[in-house]
Amino acid sequence: MRERYERLELALLDRVSTGIEKIVRRKDGSEERTIEYPDRLAVALLKMHRAATANAGSTPPAADVEEVRERLLKKFERLQKRLGKEDPERG
């Protein structure tokens, strides 16, 4: 699902940056090619990007950091015990 959203985002970014070619047919039968840039889409993508970058720069709460630190320390202790049991020279 995430891959589909990424492809959609790339397609929309391409559309915003390169524009969409439109063929305008006149009453006399002649044609003119113009490129339209979807402003609403560009603004929507900018808003989404701003929200995503604002969230990415935030730091996790101290309680979450402390919890992760405690789990890592416990994991290191278990590894040290396991290595100590396997290696008779340690201890």
Kinemage of the C-alpha trace (Angstrom):
@kinemage 1
@onewidth
@group {chain A} dominant
@subgroup {mainchain}
@vectorlist {calphas} color= white
{ca met a 1} P 0.000 0.000 0.000
{ca arg a 2} L 2.812 2.377 0.904
{ca glu a 3} L 4.454 1.770 -2.469
{ca arg a 4} L 1.241 2.755 -4.251
{ca tyr a 5} L 1.074 6.002 -2.316
{ca glu a 6} L 4.691 6.733 -3.186
{ca arg a 7} L 3.992 6.138 -6.889
{ca leu a 8} L 0.916 8.343 -6.707
{ca glu a 9} L 2.913 11.051 -4.965
{ca leu a 10} L 5.609 10.895 -7.643
{ca ala a 11} L 2.993 11.129 -10.383
{ca leu a 12} L 1.384 14.130 -8.728
{ca leu a 13} L 4.753 15.812 -8.200
{ca asp a 14} L 5.548 15.256 -11.867
{ca arg a 15} L 2.217 16.741 -12.843
{ca val a 16} L 2.834 19.787 -10.659
{ca ser a 17} L 6.380 20.370 -11.900
{ca thr a 18} L 5.988 19.653 -15.620
{ca gly a 19} L 2.360 20.617 -16.015
{ca ile a 20} L -0.408 18.996 -18.001
{ca glu a 21} L -0.533 19.534 -21.737
{ca lys a 22} L -3.954 20.635 -22.930
{ca ile a 23} L -5.094 20.896 -26.522
{ca val a 24} L -7.455 23.785 -27.128
{ca arg a 25} L -9.576 23.410 -30.267
{ca arg a 26} L -10.967 26.576 -31.686
{ca lys a 27} L -14.193 26.977 -33.615
{ca asp a 28} L -12.250 27.475 -36.835
{ca gly a 29} L -10.673 24.005 -36.377
{ca ser a 30} L -7.216 25.146 -35.398
{ca glu a 31} L -5.524 23.748 -32.330
{ca glu a 32} L -3.291 25.303 -29.750
{ca arg a 33} L -1.290 23.403 -27.164
{ca thr a 34} L -0.924 24.903 -23.714
{ca ile a 35} L 0.522 23.661 -20.468
{ca glu a 36} L -1.526 24.032 -17.303
{ca tyr a 37} L -0.040 23.810 -13.846
{ca pro a 38} L -2.512 22.608 -11.196
{ca asp a 39} L -2.119 25.225 -8.454
{ca arg a 40} L -4.538 23.543 -6.046
{ca leu a 41} L -2.578 20.321 -6.259
{ca ala a 42} L 0.715 22.152 -5.707
{ca val a 43} L -0.620 23.922 -2.624
{ca ala a 44} L -2.015 20.663 -1.214
{ca leu a 45} L 1.343 18.919 -1.696
{ca leu a 46} L 3.182 21.809 -0.049
{ca lys a 47} L 0.877 21.632 2.970
{ca met a 48} L 1.418 17.890 3.266
{ca his a 49} L 5.174 18.330 2.984
{ca arg a 50} L 5.172 21.033 5.645
{ca ala a 51} L 3.227 18.803 8.040
{ca ala a 52} L 5.504 15.826 7.364
{ca thr a 53} L 8.707 17.794 7.916
{ca ala a 54} L 7.341 19.418 11.060
{ca asn a 55} L 6.611 15.995 12.541
{ca ala a 56} L 9.954 14.562 11.474
{ca gly a 57} L 11.895 17.217 13.354
{ca ser a 58} L 10.178 16.693 16.667
{ca thr a 59} L 11.967 14.822 19.415
{ca pro a 60} L 10.313 11.918 21.200
{ca pro a 61} L 9.108 12.430 24.771
{ca ala a 62} L 11.711 11.832 27.473
{ca ala a 63} L 9.682 8.931 28.876
{ca asp a 64} L 9.895 7.119 25.522
{ca val a 65} L 13.638 7.682 25.329
{ca glu a 66} L 14.103 6.392 28.867
{ca glu a 67} L 12.010 3.294 28.138
{ca val a 68} L 14.088 2.478 25.059
{ca arg a 69} L 17.287 3.039 27.021
{ca glu a 70} L 16.139 0.611 29.746
{ca arg a 71} L 15.196 -2.072 27.209
{ca leu a 72} L 18.577 -1.749 25.513
{ca leu a 73} L 20.435 -2.030 28.818
{ca lys a 74} L 18.490 -5.184 29.716
{ca lys a 75} L 19.234 -6.636 26.296
{ca phe a 76} L 22.958 -5.873 26.711
{ca glu a 77} L 22.937 -7.543 30.131
{ca arg a 78} L 21.345 -10.688 28.678
{ca leu a 79} L 23.919 -10.747 25.894
{ca gln a 80} L 26.765 -10.341 28.381
{ca lys a 81} L 25.439 -13.245 30.466
{ca arg a 82} L 25.068 -15.428 27.386
{ca leu a 83} L 28.576 -14.586 26.198
{ca gly a 84} L 29.931 -15.229 29.676
{ca lys a 85} L 28.396 -18.689 29.746
{ca glu a 86} L 29.696 -19.609 26.296
{ca asp a 87} L 33.247 -18.311 26.887
{ca pro a 88} L 34.945 -19.972 29.905
{ca glu a 89} L 37.769 -17.370 29.845
{ca arg a 90} L 35.304 -14.564 30.596
{ca gly a 91} L 33.913 -13.909 33.984
